């Protein structure tokens, strides 16, 4: 198992743009040791008999060959809007 030195923790804090005091380094060393130990235990799990777990990726979107014609629902949407200006739905200004 990898033991993180105080210099490793200070460097990690610097890269993470975190300020840590010298008094918290021993506690962080202990925490990192527990994390690395947990990850090591996960790496040692036997996964040989789990079978095929990869799923084939497929396009789940509709095909474009039967797309709606442009403007087919425009009037229905405009009729249901609470406030409109011509062929546009009026909404509150959001800044």
HELIX and SHEET records of a PDB file:
HELIX    1   1 UNK A    6  UNK A   15  1                                  10    
HELIX    2   2 UNK A   22  UNK A   24  5                                   3    
HELIX    3   3 UNK A   25  UNK A   43  1                                  19    
HELIX    4   4 UNK A   64  UNK A   66  5                                   3    
HELIX    5   5 UNK A   74  UNK A   80  1                                   7    
SHEET    1   A 2 UNK A  84  UNK A  85  0                                        
SHEET    2   A 2 UNK A  88  UNK A  89 -1                                        
END                                                                             
